[in-house]
Amino acid sequence: MAGIWSFTGRHRILHFTWFAFFLTFVIWFNFAPFATAVKAEMGLSEAQMRTLAICNVALTIPARIIVGMVLDRFGPRITYSCLLIYAALPCFAFAMAQNFEQLVYSRLALSIVGCGFVIGIRMVAEWFPSNEIGLAEGIYGGWGNFGSSAAAFTLPAIAAVSTFMAAGQLNWRFAIALTGLVAAAYGVVYFFNVSDTPPGRVYQRPPSSAGMEVTTKRDFWFMLLMNIPLVAALAVIAWRLNRVQFINGTTFTIICVLLVALYLFQAYNAYKANKPLMTGEKQYEASDRYRFSQVANLELSYVACFGTELAVVSMLPSFFERGYGLSAAVAGAVASTYAFMNIPARPGGGWLSDKVGSRKWTLVFTLAGTGIGYLIFASLGQGVPLAIVVAVTMAASFFVMAAEGATFGIVPLIKNRVTGQIAGNVGAYGNVGAVIYLTIYSLMPQGAESDRAFFQMLGVVALIVTFLNAFFLKEPTGSHDAGSHDEEHAKVETMVSAVPEER
């Protein structure tokens, strides 16, 4: 990574791609800094506000599946460009909304933008060799996730500066519409400045992505069990919309039936992908097997780290306003320190996983720090100086983001040929966690004490997952490098070095 500041070759692709991810996160979380302003202007109840927070992560789970299929077929260049241009539409719709129903529809449509992370993972992997992939993915993820912090810090200031366009009121509509306009413009820039692969390398498209390959019959049933929460999270969202009377009971029943059908369809596709194994036509050698329990442990880990991050950035500005009496602008700035730690922590977690010698215990350590950090954060009272609050916020968030990096330091080592599907499932579980957390939060009474109880819950969950990983996660023994994969990356490294700026 010596040429990271050169903006040439593969590093140029990395910079273009992390900024694309950065913009998707700015858009994904452009509502949180204006929660109180929107509530006051639109006359929304607290239940409706918390429902909007859930809608913000609702469709990201199925979007990851759909975008993954599109990505495999058309490549990251076209997929990311189209996603960024699409992002402008729900941004404009939300900015022009006049009632709760319009807000819900626009936030549901906007939640699709949250799947951008998956696209860049493939792009960065295509351009970087094995000995740099961990740090490169960490830089991509860290700077990209920083978009939520940038949204909390900059958008209230933009809204305040543009108040002359809104008769003296905080112009949140202009700020949110502006994020969509910037994303659409960058989508065009991205399309004309990157390519899917380095020169001389062909973009590989899988013959089928019907379902994840497993290597034992027991793991097949375990996989089907772990797929249930991916669909159940959507049912929880529908239930929440029914609770606030956005949909009626009949519509809720229809949605549940459709979700059951979706799960059965996924199970059928998984059976097709593993039919030789399930019918006894194929048996895997011991050296070719992997344990799906490893995947399950990493899925739970991502619930405890990235799931909490998604939930916290959605409510943290409001928490600081209520709990510490801060203005919207100051609360947004303080809340931004949480996501700011993505920059050093996520690459740092991946780097530690590479260097410490035990990827398992690196993950366990960072998850334990996550749990303890949340519990300490929950114990802070209103009389605590703001400087201490900021310091504790940054310390807790450091472990959260480091755990994310440590999780994806293990993902590529489970089974090389199904790494993409494993990464998709682990990432989707982060959104499942966010839906669960935000649903629980929406049912809690409004107030600073409830907010602190919410952080206590996050801390306890993280510590439970810590112990599960300590006892059941196995030290990965595989390698991201395999045979011709190494040779191909060596050729790529040579070609990329020879072509400083390849479009």
DONU-146974 format. One record per residue (C-alpha): x, y, z; residue in one letter. Coordinates in steps of 0.1 Angstrom, whole numbers, plus 2048, in hexadecimal, padded with zeros to 3 digits. Layout:
# DONU-146974
XYZa;...
//
This chain:
# DONU-146974
800800800m;81E8177FCa;80E8297DFg;7ED8307F2i;7F28567EEw;7FC8547C9s;7D98537BBf;7E683C79Ft;7DF818795g;7CC8037AEr;7CE81E7C8h;7BB8357B1r;79F81B7AFi;79F8177D5l;79B83D7DAh;77F8407C0f;76D8227D0t;76F82B7F4w;76184D7ECf;74483C7DAa;73E8287F9f;74284880Ef;7268597FBl;70F83B7FFt;71383E825f;70E863825v;6ED85D813i;6E483F828w;6E6854848f;6DD87683Cn;6BD875850f;6CC86F873a;6D9893878p;6B78A1870f;6A188A884a;6958A489Ct;6908BE881a;67C8A786Bv;66789C88Ak;65F8BF893a;6578CB86Fe;6428AD866m;6318A8887g;63C88488Bl;63986E8AAs;65785D8BAe;64A83B8AEa;64984888Aq;66C85688Dm;67A834899r;66782387Dt;679839864l;69A82E874a;69180A86Ei;68781184Ac;6A9820845n;6B97FD847v;69B7E983Ba;6A17E0817l;6C77DE81At;6C57B9822i;6B37AE801p;6C67C97EEa;6E77B97F7r;6DB7997E6i;6CE7AA7C7i;6EB7C17C3v;7037A47C8g;6F37937AAm;6F57B2795v;7197B77A0l;723794795d;713799773r;71B7BD76Af;73A7C577Fg;73F7DF79Bp;7457FD784r;7227FD775i;7127F1795t;72180C7ABy;71A827791s;6F681E78Ec;6F181B7B4l;6FF83E7B9l;6E984D79Ei;6CB83B7ACy;6D28497CFa;6C886C7C3a;6A38617BEl;69B8577E2p;6AF8757EFc;69988D7DAf;67A87A7E4a;68287C809f;68B8A1806a;6698A87F7m;65589280Ea;6368A381Eq;629887834n;634868847f;62A85082Be;640861812q;65D86182Bl;65983C830v;65983380By;677849804s;68B83B821r;683818816l;68F8207F3a;6AD831801l;6B7813817s;6C18017F7i;6DF8187F5v;6ED807813g;6F87E97FEc;7147FD7EEg;72E7ED805f;72B7CC7F3v;7347DB7D1i;7547EB7DCg;7607CB7EEi;7617BA7CCr;7717D87BAm;78D7DB7D3v;7937B57D3a;7977B67ADe;7B27D07AFw;7C77C77CDf;7DE7A87D3p;7DA7917F0s;7F57A0806n;7E37C2805e;7BF7B8804i;7B77BA829g;7C47DE82Dl;7B57E980Ca;7937DC816e;7977EC838g;79F80E828i;78180A811y;76A80182Dg;77781A847g;777839831w;75582E822g;745829844n;75284B84Ef;736859837g;71D855854s;73386B869s;73788484Da;71188684Aa;70C88D86Fa;7288A786Ff;7228BA84Et;6FD8B8845l;6F08CC862p;7098E8859a;6FE8E7835i;6D98E8840a;6E1906857a;6F391983Cv;6D6914824s;6BB91F83Ct;6B493E827f;6A492680Em;68C919828a;67E939839a;697937856g;69191285Eq;6AB8F785El;6AC8EE839n;6B08C883Dw;69F8C381Br;6BA8D5808f;6D68C281Aa;6C78A0813i;6BF8A87EEa;6E38B47EAl;6F18937F5t;6DD8827D9g;6E989B7BFl;70D8967C9v;70A8707C8a;6FA8707A5a;716886798a;7308707A7y;720851798g;728860776v;74B868780v;75084578Ey;74483576Ef;75E847759f;77C844770n;77D81F77Bv;77E7FD76Bs;7737DB77Ad;7957CB778t;7B97D5771p;7C57D374Dp;7C97B0740g;7B27A0759r;78F793751v;77379976Ay;768777776q;742771777r;73675278Bp;722738778p;707738793s;6FF74B7B3s;6E07377BDa;6EB72F7E0g;70A72B7F6m;71E70B7F4e;7226F7814v;7376D8819t;7226C2831t;6FD6BA833k;6FC6C7857r;7096E884Bd;6EE6EA831f;6D36EA84Bw;6E7701861f;6E971A844m;6C371883Fl;6BE720864l;6D573E862m;6C374B844n;6A374F858i;6AD770869p;6B477F847l;69077C83Dv;682780861a;6927A3863a;67C7AE846l;65D7A0858a;6677B4877v;6687D4861i;6457CC853a;6387C6876w;6467E8881r;6357F9864l;6157E886En;6197F4892r;61A818887v;5FC811870q;610818850f;6037F6843i;5E47E384En;5E17C085Bg;5D87B183At;5F77C0829t;60D7B4845f;600791841t;60679281Ci;62A79E821i;63078283Ac;624768821v;63A776806l;65877581El;652751826v;65174A800a;67175D7FCl;682748816y;676728806l;6837347E4f;6A573C7F4q;6A5719804a;69D7097E2y;6B971B7D1n;6D17117EDa;6C66ED7E8y;6CD6F07C3k;6F06FD7C9a;6F76E07E1n;6E26C47D1k;7006AD7CAp;7096AF7EFl;6E66AA7FCm;6DF68C7E5t;70067B7EDg;70E67F7CBe;72B6947D9k;7406927F8q;75A6AC801y;77D6A280Ce;7866AD82Fa;79F6C6820s;7836D680Bd;76A6DA827r;7626F983By;74C6FE85Ar;72D714855f;72E71A87As;74B731872q;73474585Cv;719746877a;732753890n;73D76F879l;719778872e;71277C897l;73279089As;7257A8880y;7047AC892v;7187B78B0a;72E7D089Ec;7217DD87Df;6FD7D7888g;7027ED8A6t;714807891e;6F680A879l;6DE80D897a;6F38268AAv;6FA83E88Ev;6D483F888s;6CC84B8ABm;6EC85A8BAl;6E687F8B0p;6C387E8C0s;6D286D8DFf;6EB8898E4f;6D08A38DFe;6B98938F9r;6D3886911g;6EB8A4911y;6D68C1906g;6EB8C88E7l;6DF8DA8C8s;6D98C78A8a;6FA8D3898a;70F8CC8B7v;6FE8AA8BDa;7058A1899g;72A8AB89Ca;72E8978BDv;71C8798ADa;73387A88Fs;7508708A6t;74184E8A8y;743847883a;76485A880f;77683D890m;76F829870n;78D839860i;7A882B878p;79580E888a;7877F986Br;7A97F7859p;7B97F387Ag;7A37D5883g;7AB7C4862g;7D07CC866w;7D17BE889l;7C079E87Cs;7DC79B862d;7F87A287Ak;7F079689Dv;7F1771895g;7CF7678A1s;7B177488Dr;7997638A5k;7A67758C4w;7A97968B2t;7847948ABl;77C7898CFv;7917A58DDf;7807C08C8t;75D7B28CEl;7647B38F4a;76F7D78F1g;74F7DE8DEt;73A7D18FAg;74D7E1916i;74E802902g;7288038FEy;7237FB923l;73A81892Di;72982F915f;707826924a;71382F947s;71B85393Fl;70386C94Eg;6F888F943q;7118A0959g;72F890949v;7458A9936p;7408A9911l;7658A290Ba;76288191Ei;74387890Bv;75587D8EAv;7738698F6a;75E84B902v;74984D8E1t;76984A8CCm;77882F8E2a;7588198E0a;75581F8BBs;77A8168B5f;7737F28C1f;7527F08ADv;7647F888Dm;7837E4895a;76C7C689Aa;75D7CC878e;7807CB869g;78A7AC87Da;76A79B871t;7727A084Df;796796854g;788773859i;76D77283Ev;78476C820p;79574F833l;777739838i;77372B815k;78373D7F8n;76B7347DCr;74C73F7F0v;75B75E800t;7437757EEg;7247647FAq;73376181Di;73A78681Da;71778E811g;70777982Dn;71D788848v;7167AB83Bg;6F17A583Aa;6F179A85Ey;6FE7BC867g;6DE7CA859n;6C97B086Bv;6D97BB88Bg;6D17E0884a;6AC7D787Dv;6AA7C489Ei;6BB7DF8B2y;6A77FB8A3l;6867E88A7t;68D7E38CCi;6978088CEy;6768128BEs;6637FF8D9l;6768108F6m;66882F907p;6778508FBq;691860911g;6B686091Ba;6B2843933e;6A482D918s;6C0837901d;6D982C91Br;6C780B920a;6CA8068FBf;6F080A8FCf;6F17F2919q;6DE7D8903m;6F87DD8E7l;7147D7900g;7057B790Ev;6FE7A98EBv;7227B08E1a;73079E900l;71A7808F9i;72777E8D6v;74A7828E3t;7467638F8f;73674F8DCl;7547578C5n;76D7508E1a;75E72D8E6f;7527238C3f;7657368A8l;78372389Ak;7A3733890e;7A173586Ap;7BA71F859t;7B2728834g;7C274281Es;7B575D808h;7D17527F0d;7CC7337DCa;7E17257BFg;7DB73979Fs;7CB7557B3h;7ED75F7C0d;7FD75D79Ee;7E077178Fe;7E578C7A9h;80A78D7A3a;80379377Ek;7EA7AE787v;8037BF79Ee;81C7C1782t;8037CE768m;7F47E8781v;8177F4789s;81E7F8764a;7FE80C75Ev;7FC828777p;7D983476De;7C381B75Ce;79F824756r;
//
